[in-house]
Amino acid sequence: MATAAFVLIAYLIGSLSFAVIVSRAFGFPDPRSYGSRNPGATNVLRMGKKLAALLTLIGDGGKGWLAVFLAARYAAACGVDATGVATCAVAVFLGHLFPVFFGFKGGKGVSTAGGILLAINPWLGLATVATWIVIAVLFRYSSLAAVVAAVFAPLYYFFLFGAREMLPALILMSALLLWRHKTNLLNLVAGKEGRIGERKTGEAA
């Protein structure tokens, strides 16, 4: 019962789509209606407001960190084991992908995954975020950076900490993130993928 409660709370935290919340606060259109139609920081940046994109990034990353932190900090006292904490990590990630508060139309999970990894272990999170930054700076493709970081995250965890309870959860989240980026990968191959900060033709400044 306690495990189910923690998992539900994690999912509800993940369902807070900060791209939509921040866009409404700034008077922007729904991020699911323009650009890549993905409610994430990169798409919000297309509106030209770096502050809005930064707040989206912090919010989506912060909710991933918060859900796992709360589970890791308080779950044991309620009889929830390490597998339950790993399930909470997956739940907050699924909440971002399929948010109950926003018609189950969520983002691709990059920022939230970063927050989750930082909560699991700061070094794991920093290594994965550093991988994203390096690829993003070199190639200026957010999707490419996300895919490369998603592939490396479980490997970092395995080599740093071994095969523990969290590893299957990380593999599942990485697989989901790759699945959510399938269209981006096809666009990359076709040379049609938008670069970071690039606005589509006809978009508002």
C-alpha positions in Angstrom: 0.0 0.0 0.0 2.8 2.4 0.9 4.6 1.6 -2.3 1.5 2.3 -4.4 1.1 5.7 -2.6 4.6 6.7 -3.3 4.4 5.6 -6.9 1.1 7.6 -7.4 2.6 10.7 -5.8 5.6 10.4 -8.1 3.4 10.1 -11.1 1.3 13.1 -10.1 4.4 15.2 -9.6 5.6 14.1 -13.0 2.3 15.2 -14.5 3.1 18.8 -13.8 4.1 20.0 -17.3 6.2 23.1 -16.7 6.4 23.9 -20.4 2.6 24.4 -20.5 2.5 26.1 -17.0 5.4 28.5 -17.8 4.0 29.3 -21.3 0.6 30.2 -19.8 2.3 32.4 -17.2 4.2 34.3 -20.0 1.2 34.5 -22.3 2.7 32.2 -24.9 0.7 29.7 -27.0 0.5 26.1 -25.8 4.0 24.6 -26.7 2.1 21.6 -28.1 0.8 23.8 -30.9 3.9 25.1 -32.5 7.5 24.2 -33.5 8.2 20.6 -32.6 4.9 20.5 -30.7 6.9 19.1 -27.7 6.2 20.6 -24.3 9.8 21.0 -23.4 12.4 23.7 -22.8 13.9 23.5 -26.3 10.5 24.2 -27.9 9.7 27.0 -25.4 13.0 28.6 -26.4 11.6 29.0 -29.9 9.4 31.8 -28.6 12.6 33.8 -28.0 12.3 34.0 -24.2 15.4 32.4 -22.6 14.0 32.9 -19.1 10.8 30.9 -20.0 12.9 28.1 -21.4 15.2 28.2 -18.3 12.2 28.0 -15.9 10.8 25.1 -17.9 14.1 23.3 -17.7 14.4 23.9 -14.0 10.8 22.9 -13.3 10.9 19.7 -15.4 14.2 18.7 -14.0 13.3 19.6 -10.5 10.2 17.5 -10.4 12.2 14.4 -11.4 14.7 15.1 -8.7 12.0 15.8 -6.1 10.0 12.7 -6.7 13.0 10.4 -6.4 14.5 12.3 -3.5 11.2 12.0 -1.5 11.0 8.3 -2.2 14.7 7.7 -1.3 14.4 9.8 1.8 11.1 8.6 3.3 10.1 5.4 1.6 12.3 3.1 3.7 10.6 4.3 6.9 7.2 3.3 5.3 8.4 -0.2 4.4 9.1 0.6 0.7 12.2 -1.2 -0.6 14.8 -0.1 -3.2 12.7 -1.6 -6.0 9.8 0.6 -4.9 12.1 3.6 -5.1 13.1 2.6 -8.6 9.5 2.3 -9.6 8.9 5.8 -8.3 11.7 7.0 -10.7 9.8 5.4 -13.6 6.5 6.8 -12.4 7.6 10.4 -12.4 9.1 9.9 -15.8 5.9 8.4 -17.1 4.0 11.3 -15.5 6.0 13.7 -17.7 5.4 11.7 -20.8 1.7 11.1 -20.1 0.5 13.8 -17.7 -2.9 13.3 -16.3 -3.4 17.0 -15.9 -2.8 17.8 -19.5 -4.7 15.2 -21.5 -1.8 12.7 -21.3 0.1 14.7 -23.9 3.5 15.3 -22.4 7.1 15.9 -23.3 10.0 13.6 -24.2 11.5 13.4 -20.8 15.0 14.8 -21.2 15.0 17.3 -18.4 13.0 15.1 -16.1 15.4 12.2 -16.7 18.3 14.5 -15.8 16.6 15.4 -12.5 16.0 11.7 -11.7 19.6 10.9 -12.4 20.8 13.7 -10.1 18.6 12.4 -7.3 19.9 8.8 -7.8 23.5 10.0 -7.6 24.9 13.5 -8.3 27.9 12.1 -10.1 25.6 10.0 -12.4 23.5 13.0 -13.1 26.5 15.3 -13.8 28.1 12.7 -16.1 24.9 12.3 -18.1 24.2 16.1 -18.2 27.8 16.7 -19.3 27.3 14.2 -22.1 24.2 16.1 -23.3 26.0 19.4 -23.1 29.0 18.3 -25.1 26.9 16.8 -27.9 24.5 19.8 -27.9 27.4 22.3 -28.1 29.2 20.4 -30.8 26.2 19.6 -33.1 23.4 22.0 -31.8 20.8 19.2 -32.0 18.9 18.8 -28.7 17.5 15.5 -29.9 20.8 14.0 -30.8 22.3 15.1 -27.4 19.3 13.5 -25.7 19.6 10.2 -27.5 23.4 9.9 -26.9 22.9 10.8 -23.2 20.1 8.3 -22.9 22.3 5.5 -24.2 25.2 6.4 -21.9 23.2 6.9 -18.7 22.6 3.2 -17.9 26.2 2.4 -18.9 27.5 5.1 -16.5 25.4 3.7 -13.7 26.5 0.1 -14.4 30.2 0.9 -14.4 30.0 3.3 -11.5 27.7 1.3 -9.2 27.2 -2.1 -10.7 23.9 -3.9 -11.5 21.6 -2.8 -8.7 17.9 -2.3 -8.4 17.8 1.0 -10.2 19.5 -0.3 -13.4 16.4 -1.9 -15.0 14.5 1.4 -14.3 17.2 3.4 -16.1 17.2 1.0 -19.1 13.4 1.3 -19.3 13.5 5.1 -19.1 16.3 5.2 -21.8 14.2 3.0 -24.1 11.2 5.2 -23.6 13.2 8.3 -24.3 14.6 6.8 -27.5 11.1 5.9 -28.5 9.9 9.4 -27.9 12.7 10.7 -30.2 12.0 8.3 -33.1 10.6 11.2 -35.3 13.6 13.3 -34.4 16.0 10.5 -35.4 14.3 10.2 -38.8 14.5 14.0 -39.2 18.2 13.9 -38.4 18.8 11.3 -41.0 16.8 13.3 -43.5 18.5 16.6 -42.6 15.3 18.1 -41.5 15.8 18.3 -37.7 15.7 21.9 -36.2 18.8 23.1 -34.3 18.7 24.5 -30.8 17.3 28.0 -30.7 16.2 27.9 -34.3 12.7 29.1 -35.1 10.5 27.5 -37.7 9.5 29.7 -40.7 6.6 31.8 -39.8 6.8 31.4 -36.1 6.4 34.4 -33.8 9.5 36.1 -32.5 
